């Protein structure tokens, strides 16, 4: 099993944790950029969450 296969398997098994981490990362980036690009950051986080595991598991 290749590294990418292992990574995809991890994302599938732990989608809720990955989504939570993406939320925290997005919040930190938003804070560090002075909340100037909040809409763009939120959109990027949402897209990343859709593409990990079985889809977005967080509730907004």
For each residue, the residues with C-beta under 8 A, 3 or more apart:
1: 5 6 9
2: 5 6
3: 6 7
4: 7 8
5: 1 2 8 9
6: 1 2 3 9 10
7: 3 4 10 11
8: 4 5 11 12
9: 1 5 6 12 13
10: 6 7 13 14
11: 7 8 14 15 18 52 53
12: 8 9 15 53 54
13: 9 10 53
14: 10 11 17 18 53
15: 11 12 18 19 52 53 54 55 57
16: 19 20 57 58
17: 14 20 21
18: 11 14 15 21 22 49 52 53
19: 15 16 22 23 49 52 53 56 57 58
20: 16 17 23 24 58
21: 17 18 24 25
22: 18 19 25 26 45 48 49 52
23: 19 20 26 27 45 58
24: 20 21 27 28
25: 21 22 28 29 45
26: 22 23 29 30 41 42 44 45
27: 23 24 30 31
28: 24 25 31 32
29: 25 26 32 33 41
30: 26 27 33 35 37 38 41 42
31: 27 28 34 35
32: 28 29
33: 29 30 36 37 41
34: 31
35: 30 31 38
36: 33
37: 30 33 40 41
38: 30 35 41 42
39: 42 43
40: 37 43 44
41: 26 29 30 33 37 38 44 45
42: 26 30 38 39 45 46
43: 39 40 46 47
44: 26 40 41 47 48
45: 22 23 25 26 41 42 48 49
46: 42 43 49 50 56
47: 43 44 50 51
48: 22 44 45 51 52
49: 18 19 22 45 46 52 55 56 57 58
50: 46 47 55 56
51: 47 48
52: 11 15 18 19 22 48 49
53: 11 12 13 14 15 18 19 57
54: 12 15 57
55: 15 49 50
56: 19 46 49 50
57: 15 16 19 49 53 54
58: 16 19 20 23 49
59:
60:
